[in-house]
Amino acid sequence: MTGNAWRYPYRPLAIAHRGHSIGVPENTIASYRRAIELGAEMIEADVNMSRDGRLVMIHDSTLDRTTTGTGRVSDATWEELQRLDAASWFDAASASLRIPSTEETIELAREAGIFMCFEVKGADEAESDRIAGALVDLLAQHGALGSTFMSGYSHQALALAKRLVPDLLLAPERVPDDIPNDLPETVRQAKALGAPVIQNHHRFMTRELVDELHANDLGVWSWPTTGEDSLVSSIEVGADAVMGDDIRLMVEVLDRLRPREGGH
């Protein structure tokens, strides 16, 4: 028996990484909507901040990779960001898509009845702190604290937000994420933040890790589980959620290995 509502002992939670980003430009409303249509139960998406303090959905701290703009997100106003094409880099037919606001994304999730996980980005620690503080205020204002996680690599920023709003749900990325787990350290990182789950790269997901986290009543989300091999291995070792770009494949694999009639 567990007191952690974010443990999924039978069928892992299906989390869309930046939406259905294998088929639709990442971090756009169209990508989020497609993920929902395909069966995502949560969307993990990235938050940066404009020069005038608006929280916006874009992964990089710079505009160059996924928009027609250049330079830092934080050097552009919300109005300037809205003039940018945020999709033709991916598909010329998608050129009308724009960078969404975080408010718009919260409301989309509420209407769809799904969970969200907002990852705090930022070009440096100071910017991450500002984003985390503004984001937790926004979640509280929108009554979204019970259905929304905050995540990030800056555990400092997450701790700041948790101090501001103790009810905040956190799902920190394990740091560093590119080496095998030190089991006590992984547990320590989650507990230090009062987080019910921790995110772990699928390459380092093991039954030993999962058992240790579960013994401490902590959940673990495996990412990026975009291919079938990473999905299957993560499910088999007992991940509480899988997070990837291809929601169609994710749901197909989950339905095959953990059919819904088997229970939560």
JOMO-V392087 format. One record per residue. N is the residue number from 1. NEAR is the number of other ideal C-beta (glycine too) atoms within 12 Angstrom. Layout:
BEGIN
n=N near=NEAR
n=N near=NEAR
END
This chain:
BEGIN
n=1 near=7
n=2 near=19
n=3 near=11
n=4 near=24
n=5 near=18
n=6 near=37
n=7 near=29
n=8 near=35
n=9 near=24
n=10 near=19
n=11 near=29
n=12 near=43
n=13 near=41
n=14 near=43
n=15 near=50
n=16 near=49
n=17 near=40
n=18 near=46
n=19 near=45
n=20 near=38
n=21 near=38
n=22 near=27
n=23 near=26
n=24 near=32
n=25 near=38
n=26 near=40
n=27 near=45
n=28 near=44
n=29 near=37
n=30 near=31
n=31 near=43
n=32 near=41
n=33 near=27
n=34 near=31
n=35 near=45
n=36 near=31
n=37 near=21
n=38 near=32
n=39 near=28
n=40 near=43
n=41 near=35
n=42 near=42
n=43 near=50
n=44 near=50
n=45 near=49
n=46 near=42
n=47 near=51
n=48 near=45
n=49 near=40
n=50 near=33
n=51 near=20
n=52 near=19
n=53 near=21
n=54 near=30
n=55 near=42
n=56 near=48
n=57 near=48
n=58 near=44
n=59 near=33
n=60 near=30
n=61 near=28
n=62 near=21
n=63 near=30
n=64 near=19
n=65 near=19
n=66 near=37
n=67 near=37
n=68 near=22
n=69 near=28
n=70 near=16
n=71 near=19
n=72 near=25
n=73 near=41
n=74 near=33
n=75 near=20
n=76 near=30
n=77 near=20
n=78 near=26
n=79 near=16
n=80 near=25
n=81 near=34
n=82 near=22
n=83 near=16
n=84 near=32
n=85 near=25
n=86 near=39
n=87 near=30
n=88 near=19
n=89 near=22
n=90 near=28
n=91 near=22
n=92 near=12
n=93 near=13
n=94 near=23
n=95 near=19
n=96 near=16
n=97 near=34
n=98 near=31
n=99 near=44
n=100 near=40
n=101 near=32
n=102 near=43
n=103 near=26
n=104 near=28
n=105 near=42
n=106 near=35
n=107 near=22
n=108 near=31
n=109 near=38
n=110 near=21
n=111 near=15
n=112 near=26
n=113 near=13
n=114 near=34
n=115 near=36
n=116 near=45
n=117 near=45
n=118 near=48
n=119 near=42
n=120 near=47
n=121 near=40
n=122 near=35
n=123 near=23
n=124 near=16
n=125 near=21
n=126 near=17
n=127 near=30
n=128 near=34
n=129 near=28
n=130 near=29
n=131 near=44
n=132 near=43
n=133 near=33
n=134 near=34
n=135 near=52
n=136 near=38
n=137 near=24
n=138 near=35
n=139 near=38
n=140 near=22
n=141 near=17
n=142 near=26
n=143 near=15
n=144 near=32
n=145 near=28
n=146 near=18
n=147 near=26
n=148 near=38
n=149 near=46
n=150 near=51
n=151 near=48
n=152 near=42
n=153 near=26
n=154 near=32
n=155 near=34
n=156 near=26
n=157 near=39
n=158 near=42
n=159 near=29
n=160 near=29
n=161 near=42
n=162 near=32
n=163 near=19
n=164 near=23
n=165 near=28
n=166 near=15
n=167 near=22
n=168 near=38
n=169 near=34
n=170 near=46
n=171 near=44
n=172 near=43
n=173 near=39
n=174 near=40
n=175 near=27
n=176 near=17
n=177 near=25
n=178 near=13
n=179 near=14
n=180 near=18
n=181 near=32
n=182 near=18
n=183 near=27
n=184 near=16
n=185 near=21
n=186 near=36
n=187 near=28
n=188 near=22
n=189 near=34
n=190 near=39
n=191 near=21
n=192 near=21
n=193 near=37
n=194 near=26
n=195 near=39
n=196 near=34
n=197 near=49
n=198 near=50
n=199 near=49
n=200 near=48
n=201 near=30
n=202 near=36
n=203 near=23
n=204 near=30
n=205 near=42
n=206 near=25
n=207 near=19
n=208 near=19
n=209 near=36
n=210 near=38
n=211 near=18
n=212 near=27
n=213 near=42
n=214 near=30
n=215 near=18
n=216 near=27
n=217 near=23
n=218 near=38
n=219 near=37
n=220 near=51
n=221 near=48
n=222 near=46
n=223 near=41
n=224 near=31
n=225 near=42
n=226 near=29
n=227 near=21
n=228 near=22
n=229 near=18
n=230 near=31
n=231 near=39
n=232 near=25
n=233 near=26
n=234 near=45
n=235 near=35
n=236 near=22
n=237 near=29
n=238 near=33
n=239 near=48
n=240 near=42
n=241 near=46
n=242 near=49
n=243 near=48
n=244 near=44
n=245 near=36
n=246 near=35
n=247 near=41
n=248 near=26
n=249 near=29
n=250 near=46
n=251 near=31
n=252 near=20
n=253 near=31
n=254 near=35
n=255 near=21
n=256 near=17
n=257 near=24
n=258 near=30
n=259 near=14
n=260 near=16
n=261 near=9
n=262 near=14
n=263 near=10
n=264 near=17
END
